[in-house]
Amino acid sequence: MPMRRALAILVIMLLTLPAYAQRMGGKDHRSKDDQSQSAQQKEKKRADEEAYKRAIKSIPDKPPPVDPWKNVR
């Protein structure tokens, strides 16, 4: 009998664990280190985007396709 009771308690705890974990998540529970790290990540992301835009601008335009029969038509 005590084994069944312990098993029932364990099953109930395991079933309620996902709901408890969802309730704990969110921006309010972050520490100050996480917030400053996210600011650093935002700055790095912005710098990466600027580098990407500069790289795209440095790629030359694609030349038009060559049509050897252009004058024949």
C-alpha positions in Angstrom: 0.0 0.0 0.0 2.7 2.6 0.8 4.4 1.8 -2.5 1.2 2.6 -4.4 0.8 5.9 -2.5 4.4 6.9 -3.3 4.0 6.0 -6.9 0.7 8.0 -7.1 2.5 11.0 -5.6 5.3 10.7 -8.0 3.0 10.5 -11.0 1.1 13.6 -9.8 4.3 15.5 -9.4 5.5 14.5 -12.8 2.3 15.6 -14.4 2.3 19.0 -12.8 6.0 19.7 -13.5 5.4 21.1 -17.1 2.8 23.5 -15.9 5.1 24.8 -13.2 7.9 25.2 -15.6 5.8 27.2 -18.0 4.7 29.5 -15.2 8.3 30.2 -14.2 9.5 31.3 -17.7 9.5 34.9 -18.9 11.4 38.1 -19.0 10.7 39.1 -15.4 12.8 36.3 -14.1 16.1 37.2 -15.8 19.0 38.5 -13.8 20.8 41.8 -14.5 23.6 39.8 -16.1 21.2 38.3 -18.6 19.8 41.7 -19.5 23.3 43.3 -20.0 24.3 40.2 -22.0 21.2 40.7 -24.2 22.3 44.3 -24.8 25.7 43.1 -25.9 24.1 40.5 -28.1 21.9 43.3 -29.7 25.0 45.4 -30.4 26.8 42.4 -31.9 23.7 41.6 -34.0 23.5 45.2 -35.2 27.2 45.2 -36.1 26.8 41.9 -38.0 23.9 43.3 -40.0 25.9 46.4 -40.9 28.8 44.2 -42.0 26.4 42.1 -44.1 25.0 45.2 -45.8 28.5 46.5 -46.6 29.4 43.1 -48.0 26.3 43.0 -50.2 27.1 46.4 -51.6 30.6 45.3 -52.6 29.3 42.5 -54.8 29.2 43.7 -58.4 26.0 43.6 -60.4 25.5 40.5 -62.5 26.2 41.3 -66.2 23.4 40.8 -68.6 23.3 37.4 -70.3 25.1 37.2 -73.6 22.9 36.6 -76.6 24.9 35.6 -79.6 21.8 35.6 -81.8 20.7 39.1 -80.8 21.5 40.6 -84.2 20.0 37.7 -86.2 16.5 38.0 -84.9 
